[in-house]
């Protein structure tokens, strides 16, 4: 019995320890990143650092422009969003919202809220349906009329390294965001600017 | 017998058993059974709550996406397919540990990465999901991702007329008529005939003012379906039957050693035929269809060289190991050789919840609410499906999706009451 145990116990122990070591992965970790200080890119794809860069450049451009008669009155803008023409599911609403936020905070432009129009209408209907005292009702016909439409397009071109013997897969991605301000009365494009980002990433073909 | 040698043998045997033991996933099997017995919600619950082996995680996501789509839970389907894409990006490398283990066992120990065709169909179902939810820009994003798959594996996947038509349609719906035109034109040039999209291609070319192409496409139109007079259109994503499973092919190298490899069975299956009926009268329609197993077979063949090379390496490794063990007369040698023989199994994993055929039926209809009956001939069976309360707007496309036919899950009551009712006729 003892012979059996000594001849099999050690090989089994070695096998169990090896299997346990193989089965154990690296421990998961989490750390906070300050989006205002660090630029983080895990791969070539669009990420929050890109959004930050795009918003900062286009906001600067809009705040420094002398077009659109800004000297006389604050232009009133309605945003029509940014079309996503890339091969990634990117929420471009985040870009237009951040640009609007920065411009409002700078106090140089005024915005009308297109997304809340139906809700505003519904609220006005409610007030005039007899539930709200007349003196507390909003006065109809006082909505701001926009002078300009803010809209844009986000595009990307992606190029993968051709198939060949290699240790890494390389991927090149180019993004461009074109933003423009269209004068609603004349149809003229009164202001336009673009931000371009190009990046390369490598991914190992062989791993553990 | 040296203790060190025994130690090595015991280690090898334990490793083979350990690696093999995680190969199958009971929960995946359960979910598929529930789906095919007409319980999609139970199948979704199983996939949500039961653990699936990490090696089969991709299959779990693929099945989840497809079952949720069939059940009409399009957002859930989108999320599952998104997870599948993210997983594919994470595991898209050659894992030394898994590959090493597979050399002494089989390919079941490797994380399933999907055939090229299955990777493409993630985007196919995503395009359908987004179109059904009227999210046209997102459908176009998926079409661009599908184009990237075509850029790498175009030769293998080019005969998937359905996905290619869907890509063009997604671009068209997102207002990218130029991109749609390019895809329609490529498709028609590759097929050389009307695969069911010549009318769409003609209309799109006219919209763009490409008169020469428009004339060429018009001459190919093979049906009388027309969308003039401010008509709208019903586009029905019709999935019939179920895709055949991969089976194991075997070649004996010697009486004690053989190579096992995956193949698709060569079972002839006729194309489906359909008739659309409204108020007792036949309605003109176009249909583009792909028999999925043809594309899967082609994708598997494209991996043939890799599979053969791997098999050769595995046979060499196992033969060498068996020869070395034969010299040891401690009983372990025989056990390990037997284990090697038993573990020689073809990796027949695949996305088994896919349909056999996938078709896009395009029926021009006047503005208003309609009930349309489809008579679908799938093999020797005829199915009558009534799609009710279809709201059609002028110059608008209304999308519906349904699955029926031989081998398909029973139609789901919640979907049936809204869109369809399948009555298999004897």
Interface residues (C-beta under 8 A of the other chain):
Chain A: X7 X8 X10 X11 X12 X14 X15 X16 X18 X19 X22 X83 X84 X85 X86 X87 X88 X89 X158 X160 X163 X203 X204 X205 X206 X207 X208
Chain B: X3 X6 X7 X8 X9 X10 X11 X14 X15 X18 X82 X92 X93 X94 X95 X96 X97 X137 X138 X140 X141 X144 X145 X147 X148 X151 X152 X176
